[in-house]
């Protein structure tokens, strides 16, 4: 409210006012950050330290219904083999095509190569990814990047000679 009253009485240009407000906001946010420690990661209200200690059945109670259904029914043979390999050597860079696998707390901290249909995309699993699928972090389609129009695309380009 005070900021709005100040803005009404301020006769500076819009951009000057905006810059001043932005600097005030950045100072406030910096002060708030200094006062608060970095926030600890929680998943659906449960702190990360507790999630790490959970087994898969307890973790399944936290995730959305589709992922819960997958975790309750069990992993496919390919996913079981992948988990077994990871348990033997966590330091190795593992490649997988199991894009539909749910990310469980056990996978956090690993470097994985997730297949996107053409190549393996390197992904580091972080706590914020739990409950999602591996395939969500390896895009299968490239975003469209439009270039200039081609020859004959417009009326004016009809008469441009081909190179």
PyMOL commands that set and color helices and strands:
alter all, ss='L'
color gray80, all
select helices_A, chain A and resi 2-9+14-35+48-53+56-60+65-73+77-88+105-107+127-129+134-137+156-159
alter helices_A, ss='H'
color red, helices_A
select strands_A, chain A and resi 42-43+46-47+94-96+111-115+120-124
alter strands_A, ss='S'
color yellow, strands_A
deselect
rebuild
show_as cartoon
